[in-house]
Amino acid sequence: MTKLDPIAEFREDHRKVRDGLLELMEALQSKDVAKARKILDKINVLVGPHFRYEEEILYPTLRVFLGEYVDQLLKEHDGVIATARSCAELLKKDSLTGEEAKQAVSAARALLIHVSNCDGLSILSERLNKKEIDNLSEKLAAARKTGVSLLDWADTIRNK
């Protein structure tokens, strides 16, 4: 089996999430709840293995470069998970008020900022040795294989 390039895959995940969040913001602005719900579900499935990979292997590996900043990244994940839960709860409704849609768009924008900031970890990952890169590759593949969504992972596996 060909190994994944964990750096390229990490960046591609961010592109997919970026595009999904921009689509989600559009759907929320137009109050298209059904479309927003589908987009959020897609993001939830994509981001679960990604977050798991970050928290279980990437962040600990990058701690050598980032030190205590890794703790801040973990706190940001707490916020992302809380926002995703709130948005999922909101999208159980059949329709949104103007204020609800505005707040949801604002929350999606905040998630977009996290995606943008997090993508910078790619340049640090390039400094890892081959053994570390191979380990990242294996762990990313394993996280994807289990395919646990973000909210399911946060509720059942994550140590928080």
Accessible surface in RSA format (square Angstrom, percent):
REM  Atomic radii and reference values for relative SASA: ProtOr
REM  Chains: A
REM  Algorithm: Lee & Richards
REM  Probe-radius: 1.40
REM  Slices: 20
REM RES _ NUM      All-atoms   Total-Side   Main-Chain    Non-polar    All polar
REM                ABS   REL    ABS   REL    ABS   REL    ABS   REL    ABS   REL
RES MET A   1   213.22 110.4 128.14  84.8  85.09 202.6 104.84  89.1 108.39 143.6
RES THR A   2   125.84  89.5 103.69 105.1  22.15  52.8  74.62 100.2  51.22  77.4
RES LYS A   3   106.52  52.0  86.65  53.2  19.87  47.3  70.05  63.0  36.47  38.8
RES LEU A   4    53.17  29.6  44.37  31.7   8.81  22.1  48.02  33.7   5.15  13.9
RES ASP A   5    81.30  57.0  71.63  71.3   9.67  22.9  34.19  80.5  47.11  47.0
RES PRO A   6     2.28   1.7   1.98   1.8   0.31   1.1   2.10   1.7   0.19   1.2
RES ILE A   7    27.81  15.8  26.79  20.0   1.02   2.5  27.81  20.0   0.00   0.0
RES ALA A   8    50.52  46.4  41.30  63.7   9.22  21.0  48.12  67.8   2.40   6.4
RES GLU A   9    48.60  27.9  48.60  36.8   0.00   0.0   0.03   0.0  48.57  39.7
RES PHE A  10     4.22   2.1   3.68   2.3   0.55   1.4   4.22   2.6   0.00   0.0
RES ARG A  11    94.07  39.5  93.30  47.6   0.76   1.8  12.84  17.5  81.23  49.2
RES GLU A  12    68.85  39.5  68.85  52.1   0.00   0.0  27.56  53.3  41.28  33.7
RES ASP A  13     3.67   2.6   3.67   3.6   0.00   0.0   0.04   0.1   3.63   3.6
RES HIS A  14    10.37   5.7   9.84   6.8   0.53   1.3   8.95   9.2   1.42   1.7
RES ARG A  15    98.06  41.2  96.84  49.4   1.23   2.9  32.03  43.8  66.03  40.0
RES LYS A  16   106.24  51.8  96.02  58.9  10.22  24.3  53.62  48.3  52.62  56.1
RES VAL A  17     8.65   5.7   8.65   7.8   0.00   0.0   8.65   7.5   0.00   0.0
RES ARG A  18    98.81  41.5  98.81  50.4   0.00   0.0  36.11  49.4  62.70  38.0
RES ASP A  19    61.13  42.8  59.27  59.0   1.86   4.4  20.57  48.4  40.56  40.4
RES GLY A  20     7.37   9.1   0.00   N/A   7.37   9.1   6.79  18.6   0.58   1.3
RES LEU A  21     2.12   1.2   2.12   1.5   0.00   0.0   2.12   1.5   0.00   0.0
RES LEU A  22    76.48  42.6  74.81  53.5   1.67   4.2  74.83  52.6   1.65   4.4
RES GLU A  23    74.58  42.8  73.68  55.7   0.90   2.1  28.45  55.0  46.13  37.7
RES LEU A  24     2.40   1.3   2.40   1.7   0.00   0.0   2.40   1.7   0.00   0.0
RES MET A  25    15.51   8.0  15.51  10.3   0.00   0.0  15.51  13.2   0.00   0.0
RES GLU A  26   112.89  64.8 107.74  81.5   5.15  12.3  34.86  67.4  78.04  63.7
RES ALA A  27     1.35   1.2   0.00   0.0   1.35   3.1   1.31   1.8   0.04   0.1
RES LEU A  28     0.58   0.3   0.23   0.2   0.34   0.9   0.58   0.4   0.00   0.0
RES GLN A  29   108.82  60.9  81.14  59.3  27.68  65.9  33.31  70.9  75.51  57.3
RES SER A  30    81.99  69.3  50.01  66.7  31.98  73.7  51.86 110.4  30.13  42.2
RES LYS A  31    99.86  48.7  83.85  51.4  16.01  38.1  44.48  40.0  55.37  59.0
RES ASP A  32    60.12  42.1  52.50  52.3   7.62  18.0  17.89  42.1  42.23  42.1
RES VAL A  33     8.06   5.3   4.57   4.1   3.49   8.4   4.92   4.3   3.15   8.5
RES ALA A  34    58.93  54.2  54.13  83.5   4.80  10.9  54.79  77.2   4.14  11.0
RES LYS A  35    99.10  48.3  95.30  58.5   3.80   9.0  50.22  45.2  48.88  52.1
RES ALA A  36     0.16   0.1   0.16   0.3   0.00   0.0   0.16   0.2   0.00   0.0
RES ARG A  37    87.20  36.6  87.16  44.4   0.04   0.1  45.33  62.0  41.87  25.4
RES LYS A  38   153.66  75.0 146.21  89.7   7.45  17.7  91.37  82.2  62.29  66.4
RES ILE A  39    13.44   7.6  12.48   9.3   0.96   2.3  13.44   9.7   0.00   0.0
RES LEU A  40    14.98   8.3  14.98  10.7   0.00   0.0  14.98  10.5   0.00   0.0
RES ASP A  41    82.28  57.6  81.06  80.7   1.22   2.9  26.09  61.4  56.19  56.0
RES LYS A  42   143.01  69.8 134.09  82.3   8.92  21.2  95.97  86.4  47.04  50.1
RES ILE A  43    17.91  10.2  17.49  13.0   0.43   1.0  17.91  12.9   0.00   0.0
RES ASN A  44    29.02  20.0  27.06  26.2   1.95   4.7   6.91  16.6  22.10  21.4
RES VAL A  45    92.50  60.9  90.67  82.1   1.83   4.4  90.67  78.8   1.83   5.0
RES LEU A  46    46.12  25.7  37.72  27.0   8.41  21.1  43.78  30.7   2.34   6.3
RES VAL A  47     7.75   5.1   7.75   7.0   0.00   0.0   7.75   6.7   0.00   0.0
RES GLY A  48     0.26   0.3   0.00   N/A   0.26   0.3   0.09   0.3   0.17   0.4
RES PRO A  49    11.19   8.2  10.10   9.2   1.09   4.0  11.19   9.2   0.00   0.0
RES HIS A  50     5.92   3.2   5.22   3.6   0.70   1.8   4.66   4.8   1.27   1.5
RES PHE A  51     9.33   4.7   9.33   5.8   0.00   0.0   9.33   5.7   0.00   0.0
RES ARG A  52    47.65  20.0  47.65  24.3   0.00   0.0   4.79   6.5  42.86  26.0
RES TYR A  53     5.19   2.4   2.56   1.5   2.63   6.8   2.94   2.2   2.26   2.8
RES GLU A  54     0.72   0.4   0.72   0.5   0.00   0.0   0.00   0.0   0.72   0.6
RES GLU A  55    25.58  14.7  12.67   9.6  12.91  30.7   5.28  10.2  20.30  16.6
RES GLU A  56    92.86  53.3  69.40  52.5  23.47  55.9  40.93  79.2  51.93  42.4
RES ILE A  57    21.34  12.1  21.34  15.9   0.00   0.0  21.34  15.4   0.00   0.0
RES LEU A  58     1.48   0.8   1.48   1.1   0.00   0.0   1.48   1.0   0.00   0.0
RES TYR A  59     0.42   0.2   0.42   0.2   0.00   0.0   0.42   0.3   0.00   0.0
RES PRO A  60    70.38  51.3  53.46  48.7  16.92  61.5  55.72  46.0  14.66  91.1
RES THR A  61    27.15  19.3  14.31  14.5  12.83  30.6  14.78  19.8  12.37  18.7
RES LEU A  62     0.00   0.0   0.00   0.0   0.00   0.0   0.00   0.0   0.00   0.0
RES ARG A  63    91.17  38.3  87.14  44.4   4.03   9.6  47.76  65.3  43.41  26.3
RES VAL A  64   116.35  76.6  78.99  71.5  37.36  90.0  89.23  77.5  27.12  73.6
RES PHE A  65    87.76  43.9  52.00  32.2  35.76  93.1  56.19  34.1  31.57  90.3
RES LEU A  66    38.08  21.2  23.39  16.7  14.69  36.9  27.58  19.4  10.49  28.2
RES GLY A  67    32.92  40.6   0.00   N/A  32.92  40.6  31.44  86.3   1.48   3.3
RES GLU A  68   146.63  84.2 137.27 103.9   9.35  22.3  50.57  97.8  96.05  78.4
RES TYR A  69    97.37  45.5  88.65  50.4   8.71  22.7  72.78  54.7  24.59  30.3
RES VAL A  70     1.67   1.1   1.67   1.5   0.00   0.0   1.67   1.4   0.00   0.0
RES ASP A  71    60.07  42.1  58.60  58.3   1.47   3.5  22.81  53.7  37.26  37.2
RES GLN A  72    80.63  45.1  78.54  57.4   2.09   5.0  22.99  48.9  57.64  43.7
RES LEU A  73     3.79   2.1   3.79   2.7   0.00   0.0   3.79   2.7   0.00   0.0
RES LEU A  74    36.17  20.1  36.17  25.9   0.00   0.0  36.17  25.4   0.00   0.0
RES LYS A  75   133.72  65.2 125.83  77.2   7.89  18.8  70.87  63.8  62.85  66.9
RES GLU A  76    44.31  25.4  35.04  26.5   9.27  22.1  27.51  53.2  16.79  13.7
RES HIS A  77     0.00   0.0   0.00   0.0   0.00   0.0   0.00   0.0   0.00   0.0
RES ASP A  78    54.53  38.2  47.36  47.1   7.16  16.9  28.72  67.6  25.81  25.7
RES GLY A  79    36.57  45.1   0.00   N/A  36.57  45.1  35.53  97.5   1.05   2.3
RES VAL A  80    15.56  10.2  14.74  13.3   0.81   2.0  14.75  12.8   0.81   2.2
RES ILE A  81     3.48   2.0   3.48   2.6   0.00   0.0   3.48   2.5   0.00   0.0
RES ALA A  82    53.42  49.1  49.64  76.6   3.78   8.6  51.93  73.1   1.49   3.9
RES THR A  83    34.80  24.8  30.13  30.5   4.67  11.1   9.01  12.1  25.80  39.0
RES ALA A  84     9.55   8.8   9.06  14.0   0.50   1.1   9.48  13.3   0.08   0.2
RES ARG A  85   102.68  43.1  96.19  49.0   6.48  15.4  48.31  66.0  54.36  32.9
RES SER A  86    73.10  61.8  61.67  82.3  11.42  26.3  37.60  80.1  35.49  49.7
RES CYS A  87    12.79   9.7   9.39  10.5   3.40   8.0   8.77  22.2   4.02   4.3
RES ALA A  88    29.62  27.2  24.06  37.1   5.56  12.6  25.94  36.5   3.68   9.7
RES GLU A  89   105.10  60.3  99.96  75.6   5.14  12.2  46.08  89.1  59.02  48.2
RES LEU A  90    35.22  19.6  29.77  21.3   5.45  13.7  34.56  24.3   0.66   1.8
RES LEU A  91     1.48   0.8   1.08   0.8   0.40   1.0   1.48   1.0   0.00   0.0
RES LYS A  92   145.68  71.1 118.30  72.6  27.38  65.2  80.91  72.8  64.78  69.0
RES LYS A  93    92.63  45.2  84.21  51.7   8.42  20.0  67.36  60.6  25.27  26.9
RES ASP A  94   137.44  96.3 110.99 110.5  26.45  62.5  36.09  84.9 101.35 101.1
RES SER A  95    79.00  66.8  71.79  95.8   7.21  16.6  36.96  78.7  42.05  58.9
RES LEU A  96    11.59   6.5   0.63   0.5  10.95  27.5   2.31   1.6   9.28  25.0
RES THR A  97    79.77  56.7  71.97  73.0   7.81  18.6  76.81 103.2   2.96   4.5
RES GLY A  98    39.96  49.3   0.00   N/A  39.96  49.3  26.68  73.2  13.28  29.7
RES GLU A  99    99.45  57.1  92.79  70.2   6.66  15.9  50.77  98.2  48.68  39.7
RES GLU A 100    32.91  18.9  31.99  24.2   0.91   2.2  18.27  35.3  14.63  11.9
RES ALA A 101     5.46   5.0   5.36   8.3   0.10   0.2   5.46   7.7   0.00   0.0
RES LYS A 102   142.97  69.7 135.24  83.0   7.73  18.4  86.19  77.6  56.78  60.5
RES GLN A 103   109.46  61.2 102.09  74.6   7.37  17.6  35.40  75.4  74.06  56.2
RES ALA A 104     6.96   6.4   0.64   1.0   6.31  14.4   5.81   8.2   1.14   3.0
RES VAL A 105     9.88   6.5   9.88   8.9   0.00   0.0   9.88   8.6   0.00   0.0
RES SER A 106    63.77  53.9  59.95  80.0   3.83   8.8  21.86  46.6  41.91  58.7
RES ALA A 107    30.86  28.4  23.08  35.6   7.78  17.7  30.86  43.5   0.00   0.0
RES ALA A 108     2.73   2.5   1.14   1.8   1.59   3.6   2.18   3.1   0.55   1.5
RES ARG A 109   111.53  46.8 111.53  56.9   0.00   0.0  46.10  63.0  65.44  39.7
RES ALA A 110    58.21  53.5  48.63  75.0   9.58  21.8  50.76  71.5   7.45  19.7
RES LEU A 111    22.85  12.7  22.39  16.0   0.46   1.2  22.50  15.8   0.35   1.0
RES LEU A 112    36.35  20.2  36.17  25.9   0.18   0.4  36.17  25.4   0.18   0.5
RES ILE A 113   102.60  58.4 100.75  75.1   1.86   4.5 102.60  73.9   0.00   0.0
RES HIS A 114    16.96   9.3  15.04  10.5   1.91   4.9  15.66  16.1   1.29   1.5
RES VAL A 115    14.89   9.8  14.58  13.2   0.32   0.8  14.89  12.9   0.00   0.0
RES SER A 116    77.88  65.8  58.32  77.8  19.56  45.1  30.56  65.1  47.31  66.3
RES ASN A 117    89.81  61.9  68.53  66.2  21.28  51.2  18.96  45.6  70.86  68.5
RES CYS A 118     2.17   1.6   1.07   1.2   1.11   2.6   1.37   3.5   0.80   0.9
RES ASP A 119    26.65  18.7  25.09  25.0   1.56   3.7  11.28  26.6  15.37  15.3
RES GLY A 120    37.95  46.8   0.00   N/A  37.95  46.8  33.59  92.2   4.37   9.8
RES LEU A 121     9.93   5.5   9.86   7.1   0.07   0.2   9.87   6.9   0.05   0.1
RES SER A 122     1.77   1.5   1.58   2.1   0.19   0.4   1.77   3.8   0.00   0.0
RES ILE A 123   118.41  67.4 111.70  83.2   6.72  16.2 111.70  80.4   6.71  18.2
RES LEU A 124    47.40  26.4  47.40  33.9   0.00   0.0  47.40  33.3   0.00   0.0
RES SER A 125     3.52   3.0   3.52   4.7   0.00   0.0   1.77   3.8   1.74   2.4
RES GLU A 126   110.29  63.3  83.86  63.4  26.43  62.9  27.58  53.3  82.71  67.5
RES ARG A 127   188.38  79.1 162.53  82.9  25.85  61.5  45.93  62.8 142.45  86.3
RES LEU A 128    15.79   8.8   1.81   1.3  13.97  35.1   2.78   2.0  13.00  35.0
RES ASN A 129    86.56  59.7  75.73  73.2  10.83  26.1  44.20 106.4  42.37  40.9
RES LYS A 130   152.77  74.5 140.98  86.5  11.79  28.1 119.77 107.8  33.00  35.2
RES LYS A 131   170.34  83.1 162.70  99.8   7.64  18.2 109.44  98.5  60.90  64.9
RES GLU A 132    59.08  33.9  55.57  42.0   3.52   8.4  21.83  42.2  37.26  30.4
RES ILE A 133    38.62  22.0  38.62  28.8   0.00   0.0  38.62  27.8   0.00   0.0
RES ASP A 134    29.50  20.7  29.50  29.4   0.00   0.0   7.52  17.7  21.99  21.9
RES ASN A 135    54.02  37.3  51.79  50.0   2.23   5.4  14.62  35.2  39.39  38.1
RES LEU A 136     0.92   0.5   0.92   0.7   0.00   0.0   0.92   0.6   0.00   0.0
RES SER A 137     3.51   3.0   3.43   4.6   0.08   0.2   1.33   2.8   2.18   3.1
RES GLU A 138    99.26  57.0  89.05  67.4  10.21  24.3  35.64  68.9  63.63  51.9
RES LYS A 139    98.40  48.0  95.22  58.4   3.17   7.6  38.41  34.6  59.99  63.9
RES LEU A 140     0.80   0.4   0.80   0.6   0.00   0.0   0.80   0.6   0.00   0.0
RES ALA A 141    26.45  24.3  20.22  31.2   6.22  14.2  22.39  31.5   4.05  10.7
RES ALA A 142    51.72  47.6  45.42  70.1   6.31  14.4  50.99  71.8   0.73   1.9
RES ALA A 143     7.90   7.3   3.44   5.3   4.46  10.1   6.86   9.7   1.04   2.8
RES ARG A 144    78.68  33.0  62.92  32.1  15.77  37.5  39.19  53.6  39.49  23.9
RES LYS A 145   184.29  89.9 149.76  91.9  34.52  82.2 104.27  93.9  80.02  85.2
RES THR A 146    81.66  58.1  51.89  52.6  29.77  71.0  59.48  79.9  22.18  33.5
RES GLY A 147    40.30  49.7   0.00   N/A  40.30  49.7  18.08  49.6  22.22  49.8
RES VAL A 148    36.09  23.8  29.94  27.1   6.15  14.8  35.07  30.5   1.03   2.8
RES SER A 149    13.91  11.8  11.53  15.4   2.38   5.5   9.59  20.4   4.33   6.1
RES LEU A 150     5.49   3.1   5.49   3.9   0.00   0.0   5.49   3.9   0.00   0.0
RES LEU A 151    30.53  17.0  30.51  21.8   0.02   0.1  30.53  21.4   0.00   0.0
RES ASP A 152    82.30  57.7  81.94  81.6   0.36   0.9  11.46  27.0  70.84  70.7
RES TRP A 153     2.41   1.0   2.41   1.2   0.00   0.0   2.41   1.3   0.00   0.0
RES ALA A 154    15.18  14.0   1.29   2.0  13.90  31.6   1.29   1.8  13.90  36.8
RES ASP A 155    95.92  67.2  59.20  58.9  36.73  86.8  25.64  60.3  70.28  70.1
RES THR A 156   106.47  75.7  68.14  69.1  38.33  91.4  69.24  93.0  37.23  56.3
RES ILE A 157    61.73  35.1  46.76  34.8  14.97  36.1  50.64  36.5  11.09  30.1
RES ARG A 158    29.63  12.4  11.59   5.9  18.04  42.9   6.23   8.5  23.40  14.2
RES ASN A 159   148.84 102.6 115.54 111.7  33.30  80.2  39.44  94.9 109.40 105.7
RES LYS A 160   147.17  71.8  70.77  43.4  76.41 181.9  78.19  70.4  68.98  73.5
END  Absolute sums over single chains surface
CHAIN  1 A     8843.9       7436.6       1407.3       4909.6       3934.3
END  Absolute sums over all chains
TOTAL          8843.9       7436.6       1407.3       4909.6       3934.3
